[in-house]
Amino acid sequence: MLSIRLPQLFDIHQVPKVFREDGIMSGYRHPRSSAVDCILSSFQMTNETVNIWTHFLPTWYFLWRFSMLCSTLDFLTESYTWPLLVYLLLICLYPFTSSCAHTFSSMSAEARHICYFFDYGALSLYSLGCAVTYGSYVMPDCWVNSWLHQHFVTIAIGNSLFCTSMSCYSRFVELQFPHKSKVMRTAAFVVPFLFDSFPLFYRLLSCCWGSCSPNEALASHSYHLLFAFLTCFLFASHLPERLAPGRFDYIGPIRVLLLQDVQIVWRVLDEGHEPAVDVLDDEPLLWFSLPAALHEKMHFLRAGSSWL
């Protein structure tokens, strides 16, 4: 019978600082995981599992939508559809790249930086795809052929290059200046979004002032902007995990207690094996490496072992 052992998970004090996330106290993977361990970890509940799958599954949804549109639109010869083609390709590329970044970011500190460099680059490309489509399909009639319209995509390319560089640079100063790094990274995401959405903002405000009639597209754009601002707020504020550290390590208020952790500590305490080793500074660990919930579980097991 084939048996696959899932990788061991660690608490925040057992991993180097570069791997730590604000308010996330457990569920960390080994900071020198192999590629196989990274893939296996996507099938167990870690603090990256939700990130991995919420990017990986939408990739296939967008690919399905892309294939459906390919059967109804002529992307090869109809130039009017080319901006949409660019957007569809990038909206498939971005979540897949992000899923890979979250999957393999625990292989090493250097690999973590590289993975997120690709993640930031893919996000900037998606932002550029928005600029291409907005500049082609959403530009207000009074702005058509204006200086802004003619240079809109060119400026968006410059924004993408500059903001990708700034977000990548922010990782190098993250440990020394965490607040500065957070501001730089947030600004690198917000600035392209605000510029790319400028024609859309104008159209929405015009409709609010009564210059246009409400339609289905207006509602869709409104929801898009609402969730975009919500995403930015949650990214910058680290809510809700910041208010209740350790309660949202995976998803929801319940922490997951893995049986493998109990078995590992049981062997350490009762069979005289060498104590676990902290992957941060290679110092022996005993109780200090265990979450409080595991302490309580171990006391319960040891107290009841005489009558089990």
C-alpha positions as CSV (number, residue, x, y, z in Angstrom):
1,M,0.0,0.0,0.0
2,L,1.4,3.4,-1.0
3,S,2.0,5.7,1.9
4,I,2.9,9.3,1.6
5,R,4.2,11.2,4.6
6,L,3.3,14.9,4.6
7,P,6.0,17.4,5.5
8,Q,6.2,18.6,9.1
9,L,4.9,22.1,10.0
10,F,6.5,24.7,12.3
11,D,5.6,27.6,14.5
12,I,6.6,31.2,13.9
13,H,9.6,31.0,16.3
14,Q,11.1,28.0,14.5
15,V,11.5,29.7,11.1
16,P,13.8,32.5,10.0
17,K,12.4,36.0,10.1
18,V,12.3,36.3,6.3
19,F,9.6,33.6,6.3
20,R,7.4,35.1,9.0
21,E,4.1,36.8,8.4
22,D,2.4,39.3,10.7
23,G,-0.3,37.6,12.9
24,I,0.4,34.1,11.5
25,M,1.7,32.0,14.4
26,S,1.8,28.5,13.0
27,G,1.5,26.4,9.9
28,Y,4.9,27.3,8.5
29,R,6.7,24.9,6.1
30,H,10.3,23.9,6.5
31,P,12.4,26.9,5.1
32,R,14.6,24.5,3.2
33,S,11.9,22.3,1.7
34,S,12.4,20.3,-1.4
35,A,10.3,20.9,-4.5
36,V,8.5,17.6,-3.8
37,D,7.8,18.7,-0.2
38,C,6.4,22.0,-1.5
39,I,4.0,20.2,-3.9
40,L,2.9,17.8,-1.1
41,S,2.4,20.7,1.3
42,S,-0.3,22.0,-1.1
43,F,-2.4,19.0,-0.1
44,Q,-2.1,19.6,3.7
45,M,-3.4,22.5,5.7
46,T,-0.6,25.0,6.0
47,N,-0.7,28.8,6.2
48,E,-0.2,28.9,2.4
49,T,-2.7,26.2,1.3
50,V,-5.6,28.7,0.8
51,N,-3.3,31.1,-1.1
52,I,-2.1,28.3,-3.4
53,W,-5.5,26.9,-4.3
54,T,-7.4,30.2,-4.6
55,H,-4.9,31.2,-7.3
56,F,-4.6,27.8,-9.0
57,L,-8.3,27.0,-9.4
58,P,-9.2,30.4,-10.9
59,T,-6.4,29.9,-13.5
60,W,-8.4,27.0,-14.9
61,Y,-11.7,29.0,-14.8
62,F,-10.1,31.8,-16.8
63,L,-8.6,29.3,-19.2
64,W,-12.1,27.8,-19.7
65,R,-13.6,31.2,-20.3
66,F,-10.8,32.0,-22.7
67,S,-11.5,28.8,-24.7
68,M,-15.2,29.7,-24.8
69,L,-14.5,33.1,-26.2
70,C,-12.1,31.7,-28.8
71,S,-15.0,29.8,-30.2
72,T,-17.1,33.0,-30.7
73,L,-14.5,35.7,-31.4
74,D,-11.9,35.8,-34.1
75,F,-8.8,36.8,-32.2
76,L,-6.5,36.2,-35.2
77,T,-7.9,38.6,-37.7
78,E,-10.2,41.0,-35.9
79,S,-7.9,43.7,-34.5
80,Y,-10.7,45.1,-32.3
81,T,-10.4,41.9,-30.1
82,W,-6.6,42.1,-29.7
83,P,-6.7,44.2,-26.4
84,L,-9.1,41.6,-25.0
85,L,-6.8,38.8,-26.1
86,V,-3.9,40.5,-24.2
87,Y,-6.0,40.8,-21.1
88,L,-7.2,37.2,-21.3
89,L,-3.7,35.9,-21.6
90,L,-2.4,37.9,-18.7
91,I,-5.4,37.1,-16.5
92,C,-4.5,33.4,-17.0
93,L,-0.8,34.0,-16.4
94,Y,-1.1,36.0,-13.2
95,P,-2.9,33.6,-10.9
96,F,-0.9,30.6,-12.1
97,T,2.4,32.4,-11.4
98,S,1.1,33.5,-8.0
99,S,0.1,29.9,-7.2
100,C,3.6,28.7,-8.1
101,A,5.2,31.4,-6.1
102,H,3.2,30.5,-3.0
103,T,3.9,26.8,-3.6
104,F,7.7,26.9,-3.9
105,S,8.5,30.0,-1.7
106,S,9.7,27.7,1.2
107,M,12.6,26.1,-0.6
108,S,15.1,28.7,0.7
109,A,15.4,32.4,1.5
110,E,16.7,33.1,-2.0
111,A,14.0,31.0,-3.6
112,R,11.4,32.9,-1.6
113,H,12.6,36.2,-3.0
114,I,12.8,34.9,-6.5
115,C,9.3,33.4,-6.3
116,Y,7.8,36.7,-5.2
117,F,9.7,38.6,-7.8
118,F,7.9,36.6,-10.4
119,D,4.7,37.1,-8.4
120,Y,5.1,40.9,-8.4
121,G,6.0,40.9,-12.1
122,A,2.9,38.8,-13.0
123,L,0.8,41.2,-11.0
124,S,2.3,44.2,-12.8
125,L,1.6,42.5,-16.2
126,Y,-2.0,41.9,-15.1
127,S,-2.2,45.6,-14.3
128,L,-0.8,46.4,-17.7
129,G,-3.4,44.2,-19.3
130,C,-6.1,46.2,-17.5
131,A,-4.5,49.4,-18.9
132,V,-4.6,48.0,-22.5
133,T,-8.3,47.0,-22.3
134,Y,-9.4,50.2,-20.5
135,G,-7.5,52.3,-23.0
136,S,-9.2,50.5,-25.8
137,Y,-12.7,50.0,-24.6
138,V,-13.4,52.2,-21.6
139,M,-11.7,55.5,-22.6
140,P,-14.4,58.3,-22.4
141,D,-15.4,59.7,-25.8
142,C,-14.2,63.2,-24.9
143,W,-10.7,61.8,-24.3
144,V,-10.4,59.8,-27.5
145,N,-7.3,60.8,-29.5
146,S,-6.2,63.1,-26.7
147,W,-2.6,63.2,-25.4
148,L,-3.5,60.9,-22.5
149,H,-5.2,58.4,-24.8
150,Q,-2.3,58.3,-27.2
151,H,0.3,57.7,-24.4
152,F,-1.9,55.8,-22.0
153,V,-0.4,52.4,-22.6
154,T,3.2,53.8,-22.8
155,I,2.8,55.4,-19.4
156,A,1.3,52.2,-18.0
157,I,4.3,50.2,-19.2
158,G,6.6,52.7,-17.4
159,N,4.5,52.4,-14.3
160,S,4.7,48.6,-14.4
161,L,8.4,48.5,-14.8
162,F,9.0,51.1,-12.0
163,C,6.6,49.6,-9.6
164,T,7.8,46.1,-10.1
165,S,11.3,47.2,-9.4
166,M,10.1,49.1,-6.3
167,S,8.1,46.1,-4.9
168,C,11.1,43.8,-5.5
169,Y,13.5,46.2,-3.8
170,S,11.1,46.4,-0.8
171,R,12.0,42.8,0.0
172,F,15.7,43.7,0.6
173,V,14.8,46.2,3.3
174,E,12.0,44.3,4.8
175,L,13.9,43.0,7.9
176,Q,15.6,46.3,8.7
177,F,12.7,48.7,7.8
178,P,9.4,46.6,7.9
179,H,7.1,49.7,7.8
180,K,9.0,51.3,5.0
181,S,9.0,48.1,3.0
182,K,5.2,47.7,3.5
183,V,4.6,51.3,2.3
184,M,6.8,50.8,-0.7
185,R,5.1,47.5,-1.7
186,T,1.6,48.8,-1.1
187,A,2.3,51.9,-3.2
188,A,3.8,49.7,-6.0
189,F,0.5,48.0,-6.2
190,V,-1.8,51.0,-5.7
191,V,-0.2,53.5,-8.2
192,P,-0.6,51.4,-11.3
193,F,-4.1,50.4,-10.3
194,L,-5.2,54.0,-9.8
195,F,-3.6,55.2,-13.1
196,D,-5.0,52.2,-15.1
197,S,-8.5,52.7,-13.7
198,F,-8.6,56.5,-14.3
199,P,-10.8,56.2,-17.4
200,L,-13.1,53.9,-15.4
201,F,-13.3,56.3,-12.5
202,Y,-14.3,59.1,-14.8
203,R,-17.1,57.0,-16.4
204,L,-18.4,55.9,-13.0
205,L,-18.4,59.5,-11.7
206,S,-20.1,60.7,-14.9
207,C,-22.9,58.1,-14.4
208,C,-23.3,59.1,-10.8
209,W,-23.7,62.7,-11.9
210,G,-26.4,61.7,-14.4
211,S,-24.4,61.9,-17.6
212,C,-25.1,58.3,-18.5
213,S,-27.7,55.7,-17.9
214,P,-26.9,52.7,-15.5
215,N,-26.2,49.4,-17.2
216,E,-24.9,45.9,-16.5
217,A,-21.3,46.8,-17.2
218,L,-21.4,49.7,-14.8
219,A,-22.5,47.3,-12.0
220,S,-19.7,44.9,-12.8
221,H,-17.1,47.6,-12.8
222,S,-18.4,48.9,-9.5
223,Y,-18.0,45.4,-7.9
224,H,-14.6,45.1,-9.4
225,L,-13.4,48.4,-7.8
226,L,-15.1,47.5,-4.5
227,F,-13.2,44.2,-4.2
228,A,-10.0,45.8,-5.4
229,F,-10.1,48.4,-2.6
230,L,-11.0,45.7,-0.1
231,T,-8.1,43.6,-1.2
232,C,-5.7,46.6,-0.8
233,F,-7.1,47.3,2.7
234,L,-6.7,43.8,3.9
235,F,-3.2,43.5,2.4
236,A,-2.0,46.8,4.1
237,S,-3.8,46.3,7.4
238,H,-3.2,42.5,7.9
239,L,-6.7,42.2,9.2
240,P,-8.2,40.1,10.7
241,E,-5.1,38.1,11.7
242,R,-3.5,41.2,13.3
243,L,-6.3,41.5,15.8
244,A,-6.2,37.8,16.8
245,P,-2.7,36.4,16.1
246,G,-2.8,32.6,15.7
247,R,-6.6,32.4,15.1
248,F,-6.4,32.9,11.3
249,D,-3.2,30.9,10.5
250,Y,-5.0,28.7,8.1
251,I,-8.6,30.0,7.5
252,G,-11.3,30.7,10.1
253,P,-10.9,30.8,13.9
254,I,-10.0,27.2,14.4
255,R,-6.3,26.1,14.6
256,V,-5.5,22.7,13.0
257,L,-3.9,20.1,15.3
258,L,-2.1,17.6,13.1
259,L,-1.7,14.0,14.4
260,Q,1.8,13.8,13.0
261,D,2.9,16.5,15.5
262,V,1.6,14.5,18.4
263,Q,3.3,11.4,17.2
264,I,6.7,13.2,16.7
265,V,6.6,14.7,20.2
266,W,5.5,11.4,21.7
267,R,8.6,9.7,20.3
268,V,10.8,12.5,21.6
269,L,9.5,12.4,25.1
270,D,8.8,8.7,25.7
271,E,11.3,6.8,23.6
272,G,14.4,8.8,24.4
273,H,15.0,10.0,20.8
274,E,17.0,13.2,20.2
275,P,14.9,16.3,20.7
276,A,13.6,18.2,17.7
277,V,16.0,20.8,16.2
278,D,15.0,24.4,15.6
279,V,15.4,25.2,11.9
280,L,16.2,28.8,12.7
281,D,19.3,28.4,14.9
282,D,19.8,24.6,15.1
283,E,19.3,24.6,18.9
284,P,17.5,21.7,20.6
285,L,13.9,22.3,21.3
286,L,11.5,20.5,23.5
287,W,8.4,22.2,24.8
288,F,9.3,25.6,23.4
289,S,8.6,24.5,19.9
290,L,5.0,23.4,20.6
291,P,1.8,25.4,20.4
292,A,-0.2,25.7,23.5
293,A,-3.0,23.5,22.1
294,L,-0.5,20.7,21.6
295,H,0.8,21.1,25.2
296,E,-2.8,20.5,26.4
297,K,-3.2,17.5,24.1
298,M,0.0,15.9,25.2
299,H,-0.8,16.3,28.9
300,F,-4.2,14.6,28.2
301,L,-2.6,11.7,26.3
302,R,0.0,11.1,29.0
303,A,-2.5,11.3,31.8
304,G,-4.7,8.8,30.1
305,S,-2.0,6.4,28.8
306,S,-2.3,4.2,31.9
307,W,-5.9,3.2,31.2
308,L,-6.0,3.3,27.4
